[in-house]
Amino acid sequence: MQNELASGQSPVFMSVRTEAGKARVKAAVAGFQSRPGQVQPSIPEKIAGIKARYDARAIAPQDIDQMFDELVQAGHPVTAPMLLLNSMGQKFRSHLAGITGSAYDGSKPLDLVGVAQLQIQRARKQGSSAGGWETFLAFLAPQIQPQAQSQPQSGGQTPLEQMAKVAQQAQARPH
């Protein structure tokens, strides 16, 4: 963009050409760079924020798809828990139903925590490893500060604290 002069007008950006103007611009840029948390949240903060917006105990399959897409866009790597999450979404389930010729009802919310807990119990009964499901359960719990969580329910714990506790208990049990 050129700073062209119209007849008799001073340049619009003249103040940034002076030493004082340049110093003000440098100070403003340094101010923004010194507080990156206020300007742009970190990737873990973005991920925790996304997870906190969804209720893993009652989430619609299309919301699972949306959550997965948001997590990927925020920079979450596509890991085994992410692939497991994606496999519970409407896109994948509809595609699977189309392949098998069965009907799929994507209107029912899923309890992802309950599914993971059930799979952990089944794996232990069968003597199989429950590590993948335990990792998925831990993945579902956002790692955020207590003031950003929802209001405490019975027992003084927020739903996120309860989910984190369940994940920790599942990982502490012997395999």
SENU-7757 format. One line per 4 residues: their letters; for each residue x, y, z of N, C-alpha, C. Coordinates in Angstrom, 3 decimals. Each point is the difference from the previous one (the first is absolute). Layout:
BEGIN
A> X Y Z X Y Z X Y Z ~ ...
END
This chain:
BEGIN
MQNE> 0.843 -1.160 0.000 -0.843 1.160 0.000 0.889 1.223 0.000 ~ -0.198 0.853 -0.919 0.776 1.230 -0.119 -0.592 1.081 0.878 ~ 0.843 0.825 0.537 -0.431 1.135 0.799 0.082 1.233 -0.889 ~ -0.911 0.060 -0.959 0.031 1.082 -0.977 -0.604 1.252 0.590
LASG> 0.529 1.124 -0.454 -0.488 1.287 0.475 -1.022 0.563 -0.973 ~ -1.130 0.407 0.537 -0.939 0.769 -0.802 0.447 1.450 0.099 ~ -0.463 0.827 -0.861 0.472 1.387 -0.019 -0.239 0.676 1.347 ~ 1.078 0.428 0.613 -0.069 0.739 1.237 -0.206 -0.827 1.256
QSPV> -0.100 -1.341 -0.078 -0.215 -0.824 1.186 1.312 -0.599 0.474 ~ 0.099 -0.173 1.313 1.183 -0.665 0.550 -0.217 -1.504 -0.065 ~ 1.045 -0.799 -0.003 -0.149 -1.455 -0.063 -0.814 -0.524 1.184 ~ -0.837 -0.982 -0.274 -0.851 -0.589 1.026 0.839 -0.690 1.073
FMSV> 1.046 -0.669 -0.410 0.827 -0.764 0.925 1.280 0.742 0.377 ~ -0.030 1.302 -0.015 1.184 0.804 0.312 0.528 -0.313 1.398 ~ -0.930 -0.277 0.943 0.438 -0.216 1.385 0.903 -1.217 0.140 ~ -0.130 -1.002 -0.855 0.854 -1.179 0.117 1.339 0.213 -0.692
RTEA> 0.152 1.100 -0.683 1.283 0.302 -0.633 0.935 0.731 0.952 ~ -0.549 0.561 1.043 0.847 0.689 0.969 0.555 -1.029 0.975 ~ 1.068 0.378 0.686 0.596 -0.904 0.986 -0.981 -0.286 1.136 ~ -0.734 1.002 0.429 -0.976 -0.199 1.076 -1.114 -0.931 -0.461
GKAR> -0.436 0.158 -1.230 -1.048 -0.871 -0.557 0.475 -1.433 -0.114 ~ 1.231 -0.175 -0.460 0.567 -1.343 -0.109 0.121 -0.650 1.376 ~ 0.376 0.793 0.988 0.132 -0.528 1.364 -1.356 -0.435 0.538 ~ -1.075 0.760 -0.292 -1.339 -0.385 0.442 -0.435 -1.307 -0.647
VKAA> 0.286 -0.167 -1.279 -0.367 -1.241 -0.702 0.780 -1.176 0.585 ~ 1.298 0.188 0.220 0.820 -1.073 0.584 -0.505 -0.377 1.388 ~ -0.376 0.999 0.801 -0.510 -0.265 1.350 -1.316 -0.764 -0.057 ~ -0.869 0.351 -0.942 -1.283 -0.702 -0.131 0.215 -1.449 -0.418
VAGF> 0.906 -0.214 -0.958 0.294 -1.368 -0.451 0.613 -0.804 1.144 ~ 0.932 0.593 0.733 0.622 -0.699 1.134 -1.037 -0.327 1.067 ~ -0.949 0.904 0.209 -1.062 -0.246 0.969 -0.846 -1.193 -0.379 ~ -0.332 -0.134 -1.268 -0.791 -1.144 -0.445 0.814 -1.282 0.075
QSRP> 1.275 0.086 -0.331 0.834 -1.198 0.029 0.289 -0.464 1.418 ~ -0.028 0.898 0.976 0.308 -0.385 1.373 -1.182 -0.641 0.708 ~ -1.179 0.025 -0.588 -1.180 -0.635 0.609 -0.699 -0.911 -1.004 ~ 0.708 -1.052 -0.442 -0.576 -0.879 -1.013 -1.245 -0.737 0.467
GQVQ> -0.129 -0.283 1.305 -1.183 -0.685 0.503 -1.252 0.825 -0.168 ~ 0.121 1.307 0.024 -1.158 0.868 -0.167 -0.309 0.226 -1.468 ~ 1.006 -0.063 -0.824 -0.193 0.236 -1.424 -0.469 -1.272 -0.692 ~ 0.697 -1.091 0.240 -0.302 -1.263 -0.661 0.191 -1.137 0.995
PSIP> -1.069 -0.761 0.296 0.173 -1.113 0.940 0.936 -1.063 -0.575 ~ 0.664 -0.707 0.892 0.890 -1.070 -0.426 -0.839 -1.161 -0.544 ~ 0.647 -0.906 -0.694 -0.709 -1.162 -0.552 -0.657 -0.823 1.108 ~ 0.700 -0.302 1.115 -0.687 -0.744 1.069 -1.218 0.748 0.555
EKIA> 0.092 1.328 0.090 -1.148 0.781 0.475 -1.159 -0.059 -0.987 ~ 0.318 0.069 -1.291 -1.046 -0.101 -1.027 -0.679 -1.372 0.080 ~ 0.808 -1.039 0.128 -0.518 -1.367 0.055 -0.882 -0.191 1.232 ~ 0.469 0.473 1.154 -0.792 -0.118 1.230 -1.308 0.775 -0.127
GIKA> 0.054 1.156 -0.628 -1.207 0.798 -0.200 -1.012 -0.713 -0.884 ~ 0.485 -0.637 -1.041 -0.885 -0.749 -0.897 -0.639 -1.165 0.755 ~ 0.810 -0.767 0.709 -0.528 -1.146 0.747 -1.006 0.438 1.053 ~ 0.250 1.150 0.621 -0.887 0.487 1.060 -1.378 0.395 -0.535
RYDA> -0.097 0.320 -1.273 -1.291 0.400 -0.580 -0.922 -1.186 -0.265 ~ 0.533 -1.194 0.052 -0.790 -1.188 -0.305 -0.173 -0.849 1.250 ~ -1.172 -0.607 0.137 -0.285 -0.894 1.121 0.241 -1.428 -0.472 ~ 1.104 -0.568 0.418 0.366 -1.352 -0.434 -0.944 -1.061 0.538
RAIA> -0.858 0.358 0.934 -0.976 -0.954 0.544 -1.307 0.003 -0.783 ~ -0.189 0.991 -0.854 -1.209 0.075 -0.834 0.319 0.872 -1.205 ~ 0.602 -0.601 -1.029 0.422 0.741 -1.177 -0.586 -0.654 -1.255 ~ -0.597 0.809 -0.835 -0.595 -0.495 -1.238 1.118 -0.365 -0.980
PQDI> -0.221 -1.008 -0.834 1.040 -0.413 -0.946 0.477 1.126 -0.922 ~ -0.915 0.892 -0.442 0.448 1.108 -0.851 0.871 0.973 0.797 ~ -0.226 0.104 1.313 0.851 0.831 0.850 1.377 -0.640 0.186 ~ 0.048 -1.323 -0.016 1.292 -0.690 0.053 0.813 0.364 -1.233
DQMF> -0.648 -0.015 -1.164 0.689 0.388 -1.236 0.504 1.435 0.083 ~ -0.834 0.881 0.509 0.380 1.408 0.118 1.155 0.166 0.985 ~ -0.072 -0.697 1.121 1.071 0.064 0.996 1.319 -0.492 -0.594 ~ -0.060 -1.110 -0.710 1.199 -0.553 -0.636 0.603 1.025 -0.958
DELV> -0.826 0.590 -0.859 0.486 0.993 -0.965 0.609 1.203 0.703 ~ -0.639 0.473 1.061 0.516 1.144 0.748 1.338 -0.332 0.653 ~ 0.120 -1.193 0.545 1.259 -0.404 0.636 1.138 -0.063 -1.018 ~ -0.287 -0.543 -1.166 1.019 -0.069 -1.051 0.407 1.410 -0.424
QAGH> -0.981 0.869 -0.196 0.295 1.383 -0.406 0.782 0.749 1.075 ~ -0.211 -0.342 1.266 0.716 0.655 1.094 1.433 -0.515 0.134 ~ 0.333 -1.073 -0.716 1.357 -0.525 0.032 0.170 -1.292 0.767 ~ -1.103 -0.637 0.400 0.123 -1.283 0.708 0.465 -1.055 -0.993
PVTA> 1.024 -0.758 0.346 0.449 -1.064 -0.912 -1.047 -1.117 -0.092 ~ -0.033 -0.663 -1.127 -0.950 -1.098 -0.192 0.633 -1.253 0.599 ~ -0.370 -0.234 1.250 0.528 -1.111 0.790 -1.050 -1.105 0.069 ~ 0.338 -1.091 0.670 -0.952 -1.105 0.155 -1.299 0.453 0.677
PMLL> 0.043 0.797 1.084 -1.268 0.458 0.586 -0.808 0.883 -0.967 ~ 0.704 0.788 -0.803 -0.711 0.833 -0.987 -0.682 -0.884 -1.041 ~ 0.667 -1.044 -0.441 -0.598 -0.909 -0.984 -1.196 -0.735 0.606 ~ 0.107 -0.369 1.258 -1.115 -0.650 0.685 -1.180 0.964 0.108
LNSM> 0.280 1.252 0.338 -1.048 1.026 0.050 -0.662 0.132 -1.368 ~ 0.799 0.091 -1.037 -0.525 0.149 -1.356 -0.880 -1.184 -0.397 ~ 0.354 -1.190 0.468 -0.772 -1.197 -0.360 -1.383 -0.020 0.645 ~ -0.228 0.883 0.958 -1.305 0.060 0.654 -0.871 1.130 -0.560
GQKF> 0.549 0.744 -0.954 -0.736 1.102 -0.601 -0.992 -0.463 -1.054 ~ -0.853 0.914 -0.391 -1.060 -0.312 -0.965 0.557 -0.355 -1.377 ~ 1.017 0.707 -0.453 0.562 -0.273 -1.334 0.478 -1.442 -0.100 ~ 0.802 -0.425 0.983 0.556 -1.348 -0.033 -1.093 -1.044 0.166
RSHL> -0.877 0.208 0.969 -1.064 -0.982 0.259 -0.963 -0.113 -1.178 ~ -0.306 1.123 -0.644 -0.876 -0.033 -1.178 0.680 -0.743 -1.143 ~ 1.285 0.254 -0.165 0.763 -0.689 -1.044 0.044 -1.508 0.272 ~ 0.240 -0.362 1.237 0.034 -1.411 0.392 -1.358 -0.661 -0.222
AGIT> -1.077 0.712 0.351 -1.346 -0.538 -0.195 -0.279 -0.200 -1.491 ~ 0.486 0.922 -0.820 -0.181 -0.134 -1.444 0.722 -1.211 -0.560 ~ 1.165 -0.284 0.523 0.781 -1.152 -0.462 -0.680 -1.305 0.414 ~ -0.492 -0.042 1.240 -0.596 -1.235 0.512 -1.472 -0.140 -0.369
GSAY> -0.592 1.063 -0.530 -1.413 -0.053 -0.389 -0.955 0.101 1.168 ~ 0.487 0.460 1.137 -0.864 0.134 1.173 -0.406 1.469 0.174 ~ -1.006 0.204 0.810 -0.466 1.363 0.259 0.818 0.616 1.128 ~ 0.162 1.315 -0.058 0.730 0.702 1.055 -0.837 1.184 0.466
DGSK> -0.227 0.081 1.298 -0.735 1.112 0.590 1.002 0.918 0.681 ~ 0.315 1.108 -0.633 0.973 0.944 0.539 -0.593 1.042 0.919 ~ -1.265 -0.164 0.362 -0.647 1.005 0.842 0.196 -0.262 1.493 ~ 0.387 -1.210 0.362 0.162 -0.347 1.420 1.356 0.478 0.520
PLDL> -0.006 0.767 1.103 1.271 0.395 0.605 0.723 -1.210 0.575 ~ 1.307 0.059 -0.009 0.839 -1.076 0.525 0.642 0.433 1.312 ~ 0.218 -0.959 0.871 0.744 0.222 1.232 1.389 -0.582 -0.232 ~ 0.922 0.837 -0.477 1.334 -0.490 -0.329 0.744 -0.500 1.231
VGVA> -0.220 0.649 1.142 0.639 -0.447 1.248 -0.536 -1.377 0.375 ~ -1.307 -0.177 -0.083 -0.611 -1.289 0.318 0.467 -1.098 -0.941 ~ 0.120 0.322 -1.286 0.487 -0.981 -0.984 1.416 -0.428 0.370 ~ 0.844 0.971 0.312 1.388 -0.315 0.349 0.069 -0.847 1.274
QLQI> -0.802 0.365 1.000 0.001 -0.770 1.250 -0.471 -1.432 -0.236 ~ -1.037 -0.165 -0.804 -0.505 -1.331 -0.322 1.060 -0.822 -0.727 ~ 0.688 0.605 -0.952 1.034 -0.713 -0.750 1.187 -0.368 0.893 ~ 0.307 0.863 0.957 1.078 -0.307 0.956 -0.388 -1.211 0.843
QRAR> -1.247 -0.020 0.482 -0.477 -1.131 0.798 0.027 -1.288 -0.812 ~ -0.466 0.054 -1.237 -0.006 -1.193 -0.866 1.407 -0.519 -0.247 ~ 0.907 0.917 -0.287 1.379 -0.406 -0.273 0.613 -0.686 1.213 ~ -0.261 0.539 1.167 0.560 -0.596 1.222 -0.598 -1.372 0.267
KQGS> -1.308 -0.152 -0.233 -0.633 -1.311 0.195 0.585 -1.035 -0.943 ~ 0.329 0.421 -1.204 0.537 -0.919 -1.003 1.512 -0.159 0.124 ~ 0.600 0.729 0.915 1.449 -0.082 0.163 0.765 0.764 -1.070 ~ -0.683 0.871 -0.697 0.638 0.803 -1.047 0.502 1.314 0.575
SAGG> 0.780 0.691 -0.788 0.504 1.308 0.409 -1.100 1.043 -0.163 ~ -0.157 0.822 1.006 -0.983 1.084 -0.035 0.688 1.343 -0.246 ~ 1.278 -0.034 -0.289 0.786 1.222 -0.144 -0.531 0.984 -1.018 ~ -0.448 -0.488 -1.135 -0.524 0.898 -1.035 -1.231 0.751 0.468
WETF> -0.900 -0.711 0.679 -1.224 0.640 0.499 0.309 0.920 1.175 ~ 0.972 -0.364 0.827 0.403 0.878 1.095 0.593 1.295 -0.545 ~ 0.788 -0.125 -1.049 0.567 1.178 -0.645 -1.103 0.868 -0.597 ~ -0.997 -0.640 -0.597 -1.131 0.738 -0.570 -0.763 0.738 1.098
LAFL> -0.210 -0.663 1.111 -0.710 0.613 1.127 0.772 1.222 0.513 ~ 1.300 -0.135 0.128 0.832 1.134 0.432 -0.008 1.109 -1.048 ~ -0.030 -0.363 -1.266 -0.040 0.974 -1.096 -1.263 0.855 0.047 ~ -1.114 -0.586 0.417 -1.272 0.730 0.008 -0.019 1.146 1.008
APQI> 0.759 -0.108 1.066 -0.011 1.019 1.045 0.905 1.165 -0.394 ~ -0.566 1.198 -0.141 0.851 1.150 -0.319 0.855 0.374 1.200 ~ 1.191 0.417 -0.249 0.915 0.403 1.064 -0.033 1.523 0.100 ~ -0.960 0.526 0.759 -0.155 1.445 0.119 -0.011 0.410 1.464
QPQA> 0.134 1.284 0.233 0.013 0.536 1.353 -1.393 -0.091 0.604 ~ -0.120 -0.187 1.321 -1.302 -0.143 0.650 -0.956 1.158 -0.253 ~ 0.474 1.257 -0.099 -0.914 1.103 -0.205 -0.651 -0.046 -1.378 ~ 0.555 -0.730 -0.942 -0.579 -0.083 -1.337 -0.991 -1.149 -0.129
QSQP> -0.126 -0.824 1.041 -0.889 -1.144 -0.063 -1.418 0.410 0.348 ~ -0.943 -0.886 -0.263 -1.395 0.273 0.313 -0.244 -0.084 1.501 ~ -1.188 0.348 0.421 -0.341 0.045 1.418 0.039 -1.394 0.622 ~ 0.439 -0.071 1.258 0.041 -1.296 0.674 -1.396 -0.597 0.160
QSGG> -0.064 -1.322 -0.112 -1.249 -0.716 0.217 0.071 -0.623 1.386 ~ -0.785 -1.022 0.217 0.003 -0.649 1.316 1.395 -0.506 0.327 ~ 0.361 0.123 1.246 1.323 -0.446 0.423 1.063 1.063 -0.197 ~ -0.357 1.181 -0.499 0.942 1.089 -0.162 0.941 -0.142 -1.178
QTPL> -0.235 -0.949 -0.883 0.865 -0.179 -1.156 -0.740 0.406 -1.270 ~ 0.734 0.616 -0.918 -0.583 0.311 -1.298 -0.037 -1.282 -0.817 ~ -0.801 -0.038 -1.071 -0.003 -1.190 -0.853 1.386 -0.320 -0.551 ~ 0.795 1.024 -0.290 1.342 -0.236 -0.531 0.907 -0.614 1.062
EQMA> -0.152 0.446 1.252 0.794 -0.580 1.083 -0.395 -1.455 0.223 ~ -1.303 -0.287 -0.089 -0.464 -1.377 0.158 0.557 -0.882 -1.105 ~ 0.004 0.506 -1.241 0.508 -0.766 -1.136 1.503 -0.254 0.169 ~ 0.729 1.014 0.440 1.433 -0.165 0.211 0.276 -1.033 1.090
KVAQ> -0.821 0.016 1.051 0.159 -0.965 1.095 -0.255 -1.427 -0.498 ~ -1.037 -0.169 -0.808 -0.309 -1.323 -0.560 1.157 -0.484 -0.862 ~ 0.564 0.898 -0.810 1.123 -0.379 -0.867 1.213 -0.400 0.838 ~ 0.271 0.749 1.058 1.134 -0.327 0.864 -0.201 -1.341 0.688
QAQA> -1.233 -0.265 0.461 -0.288 -1.267 0.658 0.174 -1.167 -0.976 ~ -0.440 0.201 -1.220 0.109 -1.074 -0.987 1.459 -0.312 -0.293 ~ 0.831 1.028 -0.055 1.409 -0.226 -0.282 0.743 -0.587 1.203 ~ -0.495 0.243 1.197 0.663 -0.495 1.211 -0.266 -1.474 0.250
RPH> -1.100 -0.516 -0.545 -0.333 -1.417 0.223 0.983 -0.898 -0.718 ~ 0.289 -1.146 0.561 0.917 -0.935 -0.670 -0.613 -0.549 -1.267 ~ 0.830 -0.236 -0.965 -0.479 -0.508 -1.298 -0.034 -1.489 -0.002
END
